[in-house]
């Protein structure tokens, strides 16, 4: 199973656990990363993830993101085809960087695109030809345990 974690999901374990949702999602992400270590999940990284992570002004978060992305078995580079696909997602109202992430997840043949962004998950449900399934960390754990 191939999984593309966006940066908000990658960073979730570092968020302040002041809500039960944040705590549950953080634990789910840690579980997903553990499954990557055991080989049950192949983590996908991309040029967009590296770019977004490098822009993080907080050294601890940036370093953590680098460590997670270093576990990736697959690195997806930005191609003309991926840019074209991202443009299609923009037409659906998806924000530019999110559109790039979705396009690169598809290019990497991800089974799941995992995000903590509710808006992005809602938008993805309306994209009829989206190949990769967009889920929250908790939904992904539930899928894995089926």
C-alpha positions in Angstrom: 0.0 0.0 0.0 1.4 3.4 -1.0 0.6 6.5 1.1 1.2 10.2 0.5 1.1 12.2 3.7 0.7 15.9 3.2 2.7 18.2 5.5 -0.2 18.9 7.9 -0.5 15.2 8.5 3.3 14.7 8.9 3.4 17.6 11.4 0.3 16.5 13.4 2.3 14.7 16.2 4.0 18.0 16.9 0.8 20.0 17.3 -0.4 20.9 20.8 -2.9 18.2 21.9 -5.5 20.6 23.2 -8.4 18.8 21.4 -9.2 15.1 21.3 -9.2 15.1 17.5 -5.6 16.4 17.4 -4.5 13.8 19.9 -6.2 11.0 18.0 -4.8 12.1 14.6 -1.3 12.5 16.1 -1.4 8.9 17.4 -2.8 7.7 14.0 0.1 9.4 12.1 2.6 7.8 14.5 0.9 4.5 13.8 1.1 5.1 10.1 4.8 5.9 10.3 5.4 2.8 12.4 3.7 0.7 9.6 6.1 2.4 7.1 9.0 1.2 9.2 7.7 -2.3 9.3 7.2 -2.3 5.5 3.4 -2.6 5.4 3.1 0.9 4.0 5.3 2.6 1.3 5.6 6.3 2.1 5.7 8.6 -0.9 7.6 11.9 -0.9 7.6 14.6 -3.5 9.4 17.8 -4.5 6.4 19.7 -3.3 6.6 18.2 0.2 10.3 18.9 0.4 9.7 22.5 -0.8 6.9 23.1 1.7 8.9 21.6 4.5 11.9 23.7 3.7 9.8 26.8 4.1 8.9 26.0 7.7 10.4 28.7 9.9 10.5 26.5 13.0 13.7 24.4 13.0 12.2 21.6 15.1 9.3 21.1 12.8 11.5 21.4 9.7 13.9 18.8 11.1 11.1 16.5 12.0 9.6 16.8 8.5 12.9 16.1 6.9 13.3 12.9 9.1 9.8 11.7 8.1 10.4 12.4 4.4 13.7 10.6 4.6 11.7 7.4 5.3 10.0 7.6 2.0 10.6 4.7 -0.4 9.3 6.7 -3.4 10.3 10.3 -4.5 8.0 11.9 -7.1 9.3 14.7 -9.2 7.3 17.5 -10.7 6.6 16.8 -14.4 4.7 18.7 -17.0 2.0 16.0 -16.7 1.7 16.5 -12.9 1.5 20.3 -13.4 -1.3 19.8 -15.9 -3.1 17.6 -13.5 -2.6 20.1 -10.7 -4.1 22.8 -12.9 -7.2 20.6 -13.3 -7.5 20.4 -9.5 -7.2 24.2 -9.3 -10.3 24.4 -11.5 -12.1 22.4 -8.8 -11.2 25.0 -6.2 -8.3 23.3 -4.6 -5.5 25.6 -3.3 -2.4 25.7 -5.5 0.0 23.8 -3.2 -2.7 21.2 -2.3 -3.4 20.7 -6.0 0.3 20.0 -6.6 0.3 17.5 -3.7 -2.7 15.7 -5.1 -1.2 15.6 -8.6 2.1 14.2 -7.3 0.3 11.7 -5.1 -1.5 10.4 -8.2 1.8 10.5 -10.2 3.4 8.3 -7.5 0.4 5.9 -7.7 -0.5 6.5 -4.1 -3.5 4.4 -2.9 -4.2 7.0 -0.2 -3.5 10.7 0.2 -3.6 11.4 4.0 -4.4 14.9 5.3 -5.8 16.6 8.4 -7.2 19.4 6.2 -11.0 19.0 6.2 -11.6 21.5 3.4 -9.2 19.6 1.1 -10.9 16.3 2.0 -14.4 17.8 1.2 -13.1 19.2 -2.1 -11.5 15.9 -3.1 -14.9 14.1 -2.8 -16.2 16.3 -5.6 -13.3 15.4 -8.0 -14.9 12.6 -10.1 -11.8 11.3 -11.8 -9.5 11.4 -8.7 -7.5 8.2 -8.6 -6.0 8.5 -5.1 -8.4 8.2 -2.2 -8.1 11.3 0.2 -8.5 10.4 3.9 -7.8 11.6 7.4 -5.1 9.8 9.4 -7.9 8.2 11.5 -9.7 7.0 8.3 -6.5 5.6 7.0 -5.9 3.6 10.1 -9.5 2.3 9.9 -8.8 1.2 6.3 -5.6 -0.6 7.2 -7.3 -2.5 10.0 -10.1 -3.8 7.8 
